[in-house]
Amino acid sequence: FNASRLRITDDTAYALATCCPNLEVLDLSYCPQITDVTLRLIGTYCTQLRQVNISGCGQISDEGLARLSSLPNLHQ
């Protein structure tokens, strides 16, 4: 799913994550409102993710990255 440069908020991420639990590829690059909360939601509900692009998302800390790194199928 390509959401690059869209205004994804935590509420949008929750809707996306709960509606698309089998999502395997997600591009969130250059979405300025992406936060650790967003990544926690995605990591909790989208457990099949293989690829996530969060390039240019400046509000992400090690906490958010740690949540994504626990996904078993994530390779990129």
Secondary structure by P-SEA (a helix, b strand, c coil): cccccccccaaaaaaaaaacccccbbbbcccccccaaaaaaaaacccccccccccccccccaaaaaaaaacccccc
